[in-house]
């Protein structure tokens, strides 16, 4: 029974590690501008600064679009 519990724990830890690496690579690829755009948008929207939040989300969307575009170009090559 101990081996099966250990295997399950290893599976869970490897899953968490994969998720962490995906999030980390997204933050690194998105850069400071995209990450700060997301945070600023999430903070400004509930405070009632919807126009400024829109600009911040626009920066965030642009950085993600660049990542997506590069990913598709990599698949097509």
Secondary structure as UniProt FT lines:
FT   HELIX           2..46
FT   TURN            47..48
FT   HELIX           50..76
//
